[in-house]
Amino acid sequence: MKEKIAKILDSAESIACFFHKNPDGDAVGSALAVKNFFKEKVEVYSPGIIPEVYMFLKGADGIRIYSDFDEVKRAEVFLVLDCADDKRIPHFDRNKANIVINVDHHETNTFFGDINLVEPDRASTSEIVFDILKVADVSRISPEVAECIYTGLYTDTGGFKFSNTNKRSFEIASELVDYGVNPSRVASCVYESYPFRRMRLLALSLSTLELHKDGKIASMYVTWDMFKKSGAYPEDTEDFVNYTRAIKGVEVGIFIRELFSSGVKVSLRSKSKVNVAKIASLFGGGGHFNAAGCELNCTIQEAKNLLINAVSAFL
Ligand SMILES: [Mn+2]
């Protein structure tokens, strides 16, 4: 399968890469690895703004942000990365490509591609992309390509902290260092380069932190008013949810962000026992065992109560 995908990508005249809304380091890293490997023939499209912390990756400033699918050019291959469902790509029109390739590691993947490479046991999509690129041509894996892949693996394992971190993660990381990655540079770019406005927002959000159910559940939220007060943007809330899980005794952390239009976006994190992807799927969302999310058309308080009740049933 990887040989087949490598061949298709290598011989294609044009490739367009896509990933989900609210892109994270794995989504951006996977796509930019492909861009930096196959160069000019690749165009990377994002349905939303790229979080500022990933702008250090080579090619990040060339990502096309689109609001309407009319802005997306026809391509021989649509390569969809780190995306469980093509419904998560707004207005996705597969008829603008000859072939859709779906490369992902979400257990909930819907196999929407013409070719589907889905490996739920992998910590990141980036490392699957790494496999494909190595098959295509190891000599073209530059330090920049390796850095994109490393960033995906590094962020999806929460800096090699989450339960998806295993021997294989470190082996891949070690291999990527051989290809020229500087781990301390990536760590500093990702976790020590936040805009100040993010910290102002975090201070406001942390004041909403609460424990429920004998301290097994923690919740925290961000309102539109807090965005206005801090000058921060929705993409600045990436990783806020991890503060809920960071508390001793907490099994499940809930983070709720008020959406501009209406409704809320919920992020769920668990330490080990609780499958939050299952809980998120009750509300039309999805994700991984320890990290998942969903959107709800209700207020923050309503979402908080709904989620606390749903999570309690799994404790
Ligand atoms: Mn991922």
Boltz pocket constraint, residues with backbone or C-beta under 6 A from the ligand:
constraints:
  - pocket:
      binder: B
      contacts: [[A, 26], [A, 27], [A, 82], [A, 105], [A, 123], [A, 124], [A, 125], [A, 156]]
      max_distance: 6.0
